[in-house]
Structures are given as C-alpha cells and as structure tokens.
C-alpha cells in the first residue's frame, strides 16, 4: 500500500533534488530505493512513492543512480542528470 508523500523539489545543473521533512525519524527508519517507474521511500512500515511520470523530462535523469541522505529529520534525494558522452 502506498501513501501520498509531500515533498519540495528543485531542478539545477546536477539534476533533481527532493527535500522531504520526516521529523523525529532517523537514518535507520528510512529506506530509499527504485521500484519499476518510481522512487520508493519506506519509513518504518509505510511506503511512499514519487512517480517518474510527475516530471515532464524524466528521460533526462538517471534513476538508477539515486542518492539519499538524512540529516536532522530532513531527507534529501538526489536524482542526477544523465551526462552526455561526447564523441
């Protein structure tokens, strides 16, 4: 069962940056992983989803290289842009 996740995000030269407030949660309480066409945030027994279809240019981002960090109740998820390989 997936629940609605409230987040703020920004787009910059490096990619998509999501900020999610999870007050009172520690790094051990949170897991972030990819599942089909979405990023899943699991907080204890609750699952939340960020679907790729929410972003018009989702093909520009490397969802296989998602990074996450948790600090002071703020979860930051970084989805890097796909780097163009010059010939």
PyMOL commands that set and color helices and strands:
alter all, ss='L'
color gray80, all
select helices_A, chain A and resi 27-29+52-54+58-60+63-65
alter helices_A, ss='H'
color red, helices_A
select strands_A, chain A and resi 2-3+8-11+15-21+30-35+38-43+46-51+67-71+74-80
alter strands_A, ss='S'
color yellow, strands_A
deselect
rebuild
show_as cartoon
